[in-house]
């Protein structure tokens, strides 16, 4: 068991990820590919990838074991830019000390190929091969399913946000996942490892992820001030549409068509997206609705001017929230 000790300061910094940590789903997906368990969750997805994995992905496969710990440098925790390109650059910028530390630890449980020595020595060409492999694998294994993964994540975050808003952080921590138990001030996470961890006031970030599993995972904070990340498997109901097999969400339901006739298809999609995940930035909206950033900004402005959306500045970003008028309109559809 991992026992995470939270101070009052840590509790005041408990946050929820409203999108998958950049590239982390891809790294965990590679581990899921190498396993044979959780067939209902990953079996059809594995079959769909059979024979489609290019040789360029091999360097990443050498670094991700089928079970257990994955080198932390492959899953950087980002503060400002949550995009995949920023994550790739963060991997490339990993210090030689961190690389060596992670690779030495990996080498105690996994037989590493000789090329890894160049990575440990900071060779730029070797690192490029790793980041290219990461990008290629993400494009094949995760990107085609992102809309439905995001929809499943939105549903979980909506539930967790309601708990936090109406019942407080205590209720939230009690219902993170069945393998997580909260007995203040200790959060116990079922794990093969056995350790006590002091979060040291850096906080805790809860990150629901499709490819995490079957148990939650903990990525400890570091001296840069990054919070400890508790990744837990998104709830999965095999009776419902599966995020990895059902394809892209169909926006053209009867209700969606009616709203589209009223507002226009793109604007209706933006409003529904904002309502499903309040607090999205304009960049988030552009990504989730597959429109240009300028288009998302223009439609968000119209929605705000008509009283359906309110927008608040958060540093250099603008976050959008549905109004009660939007909620009433969507309920009427």
SULURTA-V973345 format. One record per pair of residues at least 12 apart in sequence whose ideal C-beta (glycine too) atoms are under 8 Angstrom apart, sorted by the first residue. I is the first residue (numbers start at 1). J is the second residue. D is the distance in Angstrom with one decimal. If there is no record, write none. Layout:
I_J_D ; I_J_D
//
This chain:
1_188_5.4 ; 1_189_6.9 ; 1_190_6.3 ; 1_191_6.1 ; 1_194_5.9 ; 2_188_7.2 ; 2_189_4.4 ; 2_191_4.6 ; 2_193_5.9 ; 2_194_7.5 ; 2_195_5.7 ; 2_197_6.3 ; 2_218_5.5 ; 3_186_5.2 ; 3_187_7.5 ; 3_188_5.3 ; 3_189_7.9 ; 3_195_7.2 ; 3_196_4.8 ; 3_197_6.8 ; 4_186_6.8 ; 4_187_4.3 ; 4_188_7.6 ; 4_189_6.7 ; 4_197_5.1 ; 4_199_6.1 ; 4_204_7.1 ; 4_218_7.1 ; 4_228_6.7 ; 4_230_7.6 ; 5_185_6.1 ; 5_186_5.7 ; 5_196_6.5 ; 5_197_6.7 ; 5_198_5.0 ; 5_199_6.5 ; 6_184_7.9 ; 6_185_5.1 ; 6_186_7.5 ; 6_187_6.2 ; 6_199_5.6 ; 6_204_6.7 ; 7_185_7.0 ; 7_199_7.0 ; 7_200_8.0 ; 7_201_5.8 ; 9_201_4.1 ; 9_203_7.6 ; 10_199_4.5 ; 10_200_8.0 ; 10_201_6.0 ; 10_202_7.1 ; 10_203_5.5 ; 10_204_6.0 ; 11_169_5.5 ; 11_185_8.0 ; 12_203_7.7 ; 13_201_7.7 ; 13_202_7.1 ; 13_203_2.7 ; 13_204_6.9 ; 13_227_6.4 ; 14_169_5.3 ; 14_172_7.0 ; 14_173_7.3 ; 14_203_6.5 ; 14_204_5.0 ; 14_205_7.9 ; 14_206_7.0 ; 15_203_6.8 ; 15_204_7.6 ; 15_205_5.1 ; 15_206_7.0 ; 15_227_7.3 ; 16_157_5.6 ; 16_160_5.7 ; 16_161_6.6 ; 16_164_7.5 ; 16_205_7.7 ; 16_206_5.2 ; 17_153_8.0 ; 17_157_7.7 ; 17_205_6.2 ; 17_206_6.6 ; 17_207_4.2 ; 17_208_7.0 ; 18_153_7.4 ; 18_154_7.7 ; 18_157_5.5 ; 18_277_5.7 ; 18_279_6.6 ; 18_280_7.2 ; 18_284_7.9 ; 19_82_6.2 ; 19_150_6.8 ; 19_153_7.0 ; 19_284_6.9 ; 20_149_6.6 ; 20_150_7.6 ; 20_153_6.6 ; 20_207_7.6 ; 20_209_5.9 ; 20_210_7.6 ; 21_75_6.6 ; 21_77_7.2 ; 21_78_7.6 ; 21_82_7.8 ; 21_87_7.9 ; 21_207_5.7 ; 21_209_7.4 ; 21_229_7.3 ; 21_231_7.7 ; 22_78_6.4 ; 22_82_5.7 ; 22_83_6.1 ; 22_84_5.0 ; 22_86_6.6 ; 22_87_3.6 ; 23_74_7.7 ; 23_75_7.0 ; 23_84_5.8 ; 23_87_4.4 ; 23_88_7.1 ; 23_91_7.7 ; 23_134_6.0 ; 23_138_5.8 ; 24_75_4.5 ; 24_207_7.7 ; 24_209_6.8 ; 24_231_7.4 ; 25_138_7.9 ; 25_142_5.1 ; 25_149_7.1 ; 25_209_5.9 ; 25_210_6.4 ; 25_211_5.2 ; 26_134_6.5 ; 26_137_5.5 ; 26_138_3.8 ; 26_141_6.1 ; 26_142_4.9 ; 27_60_7.8 ; 27_64_6.2 ; 27_70_6.0 ; 27_74_5.0 ; 27_75_5.5 ; 27_134_7.3 ; 28_70_7.5 ; 28_209_6.4 ; 28_211_3.8 ; 28_212_5.6 ; 28_231_7.9 ; 29_137_7.6 ; 29_141_4.8 ; 29_142_5.8 ; 29_211_4.5 ; 30_57_7.9 ; 30_60_6.2 ; 30_61_6.4 ; 30_64_4.6 ; 30_137_6.2 ; 30_141_7.4 ; 31_64_5.4 ; 31_65_7.1 ; 31_66_6.4 ; 31_67_7.5 ; 31_70_6.6 ; 31_211_7.6 ; 32_46_7.8 ; 32_211_5.1 ; 32_213_7.6 ; 33_46_6.0 ; 33_49_6.7 ; 33_141_7.4 ; 34_61_7.7 ; 34_64_7.4 ; 34_65_7.6 ; 34_66_3.8 ; 35_66_5.6 ; 35_67_7.1 ; 37_214_6.9 ; 38_213_6.3 ; 38_214_6.1 ; 40_236_7.7 ; 40_238_4.8 ; 41_213_7.1 ; 41_236_5.5 ; 41_238_7.9 ; 41_242_8.0 ; 41_244_8.0 ; 42_211_8.0 ; 42_244_7.2 ; 44_242_7.3 ; 44_244_6.8 ; 44_245_4.8 ; 45_141_8.0 ; 45_145_7.9 ; 45_244_4.1 ; 45_245_6.8 ; 48_245_7.8 ; 49_140_7.0 ; 49_141_6.4 ; 52_140_6.5 ; 53_137_7.7 ; 53_140_6.9 ; 54_136_6.2 ; 54_140_7.8 ; 56_129_7.9 ; 56_132_6.1 ; 56_133_5.7 ; 56_136_5.1 ; 57_133_4.9 ; 57_136_5.6 ; 57_137_4.8 ; 57_140_7.8 ; 58_133_6.9 ; 59_115_7.3 ; 59_126_7.9 ; 59_129_4.8 ; 59_130_5.0 ; 59_133_4.5 ; 60_74_7.8 ; 60_130_6.4 ; 60_133_3.9 ; 60_134_5.5 ; 60_137_5.7 ; 61_133_7.8 ; 62_112_6.8 ; 62_113_5.4 ; 62_115_7.7 ; 62_116_7.0 ; 63_106_7.0 ; 63_116_7.6 ; 63_130_7.0 ; 65_106_7.4 ; 65_109_6.7 ; 65_110_4.8 ; 68_109_6.3 ; 68_192_7.3 ; 69_105_7.2 ; 69_106_7.5 ; 69_109_7.4 ; 71_102_4.0 ; 71_103_6.9 ; 71_105_7.6 ; 71_106_5.6 ; 72_98_7.5 ; 72_102_5.8 ; 72_219_6.3 ; 73_91_6.3 ; 73_94_4.3 ; 73_98_5.5 ; 73_99_6.2 ; 73_102_5.2 ; 74_91_6.5 ; 74_134_7.1 ; 75_219_6.6 ; 76_90_3.8 ; 76_91_6.2 ; 76_94_7.8 ; 77_205_7.6 ; 77_219_6.9 ; 77_221_8.0 ; 77_226_4.4 ; 77_227_7.4 ; 77_229_6.0 ; 78_90_6.3 ; 79_226_7.6 ; 83_283_7.9 ; 84_135_7.5 ; 84_138_6.6 ; 88_131_5.1 ; 88_134_6.8 ; 88_135_6.2 ; 91_127_7.7 ; 91_130_7.2 ; 91_131_5.6 ; 91_134_6.8 ; 92_127_5.8 ; 92_128_7.8 ; 92_131_5.7 ; 94_127_7.9 ; 96_120_7.6 ; 96_121_7.4 ; 96_122_4.4 ; 99_119_6.2 ; 99_120_5.6 ; 99_122_6.9 ; 100_120_5.0 ; 103_116_6.0 ; 103_119_6.8 ; 103_120_5.0 ; 142_211_8.0 ; 145_243_5.8 ; 145_244_5.3 ; 147_248_5.3 ; 147_249_5.2 ; 147_288_7.3 ; 148_241_7.4 ; 148_243_3.9 ; 148_244_7.6 ; 148_246_6.0 ; 148_247_7.5 ; 148_248_7.2 ; 148_249_5.9 ; 149_210_5.1 ; 149_234_8.0 ; 149_243_5.0 ; 150_288_6.2 ; 151_243_7.3 ; 151_249_5.8 ; 151_276_7.5 ; 152_210_6.6 ; 152_234_5.2 ; 152_235_7.8 ; 152_243_5.0 ; 153_208_5.6 ; 153_210_7.7 ; 153_234_6.3 ; 154_276_4.7 ; 154_277_4.6 ; 155_276_8.0 ; 156_208_4.7 ; 156_234_5.7 ; 156_235_6.3 ; 157_208_6.9 ; 157_277_6.7 ; 158_276_7.1 ; 158_277_7.5 ; 160_172_6.0 ; 160_175_7.6 ; 160_176_7.9 ; 160_206_7.1 ; 160_208_7.9 ; 161_278_7.9 ; 163_175_6.1 ; 170_182_7.2 ; 170_184_7.0 ; 172_206_7.8 ; 173_187_6.0 ; 176_206_6.2 ; 176_216_7.7 ; 176_230_7.0 ; 176_232_6.0 ; 177_216_5.5 ; 177_232_4.1 ; 177_233_7.0 ; 179_215_5.4 ; 179_216_5.6 ; 179_232_7.6 ; 180_216_6.0 ; 180_230_7.3 ; 180_232_6.8 ; 187_204_7.5 ; 187_230_7.7 ; 189_215_7.9 ; 189_216_5.4 ; 189_218_5.8 ; 189_230_6.8 ; 190_215_5.6 ; 190_216_7.3 ; 191_215_6.4 ; 191_216_7.7 ; 191_218_7.1 ; 197_218_7.5 ; 197_220_6.4 ; 197_228_7.2 ; 199_221_6.7 ; 199_227_7.6 ; 199_228_5.4 ; 200_221_7.1 ; 202_221_4.1 ; 202_225_6.2 ; 202_226_6.8 ; 202_227_4.8 ; 202_228_6.5 ; 203_221_7.6 ; 203_227_4.0 ; 203_228_7.4 ; 204_227_5.9 ; 204_228_5.4 ; 204_229_7.9 ; 204_230_6.1 ; 205_227_4.8 ; 205_228_7.2 ; 205_229_4.8 ; 205_230_7.1 ; 206_230_5.5 ; 206_232_7.2 ; 207_229_5.4 ; 207_230_6.8 ; 207_231_4.5 ; 207_232_7.4 ; 208_231_7.7 ; 208_232_6.0 ; 208_233_7.7 ; 208_234_4.9 ; 209_231_5.0 ; 209_232_7.3 ; 209_233_7.0 ; 209_234_6.4 ; 210_233_7.5 ; 210_234_5.0 ; 210_243_6.0 ; 210_244_7.4 ; 212_231_4.6 ; 212_232_6.2 ; 212_233_4.9 ; 212_234_7.7 ; 213_233_3.8 ; 214_233_6.7 ; 215_233_7.9 ; 216_230_6.0 ; 216_231_6.3 ; 216_232_4.1 ; 216_233_7.1 ; 217_230_7.7 ; 217_231_4.6 ; 217_232_7.9 ; 218_230_5.6 ; 218_231_7.7 ; 219_231_7.1 ; 251_265_7.7 ; 251_269_5.8 ; 251_272_7.9 ; 255_333_4.2 ; 256_268_6.8 ; 256_269_8.0 ; 256_272_7.3 ; 256_333_7.9 ; 258_333_5.7 ; 259_271_7.5 ; 259_272_7.3 ; 259_329_7.7 ; 259_330_7.5 ; 259_333_5.3 ; 266_289_6.8 ; 266_291_6.0 ; 266_295_6.9 ; 266_299_6.0 ; 267_299_4.7 ; 267_302_6.5 ; 267_303_6.6 ; 269_289_4.8 ; 270_285_5.6 ; 270_289_5.7 ; 270_296_6.6 ; 270_299_5.0 ; 270_300_6.4 ; 270_303_6.6 ; 271_303_5.9 ; 271_308_6.0 ; 271_309_7.1 ; 271_322_7.2 ; 271_326_6.1 ; 271_329_7.9 ; 271_330_7.4 ; 272_330_7.0 ; 273_285_6.0 ; 273_288_5.3 ; 273_289_5.8 ; 274_300_7.9 ; 274_303_7.6 ; 274_309_6.0 ; 274_320_5.0 ; 274_321_7.0 ; 274_322_5.3 ; 274_326_7.5 ; 275_322_4.4 ; 275_326_6.0 ; 275_327_7.0 ; 275_330_5.7 ; 278_320_7.7 ; 278_321_4.6 ; 278_322_6.1 ; 279_319_4.8 ; 279_320_7.4 ; 279_321_6.3 ; 280_319_6.7 ; 280_320_5.9 ; 281_314_7.8 ; 281_317_4.7 ; 281_318_6.4 ; 281_319_5.7 ; 281_320_7.6 ; 282_296_5.3 ; 282_297_5.1 ; 282_300_6.0 ; 282_317_7.6 ; 282_318_5.8 ; 282_320_7.3 ; 283_296_7.8 ; 283_317_7.6 ; 285_300_6.5 ; 285_320_6.9 ; 300_318_8.0 ; 300_320_5.6 ; 303_320_7.8 ; 303_326_7.8 ; 304_320_7.7 ; 307_323_6.0 ; 307_325_5.2 ; 308_322_7.0 ; 308_323_5.9 ; 308_325_5.7 ; 308_326_4.3 ; 308_329_6.9 ; 309_321_6.8 ; 309_322_6.3 ; 309_323_6.4 ; 309_326_6.5 ; 310_323_5.6
//
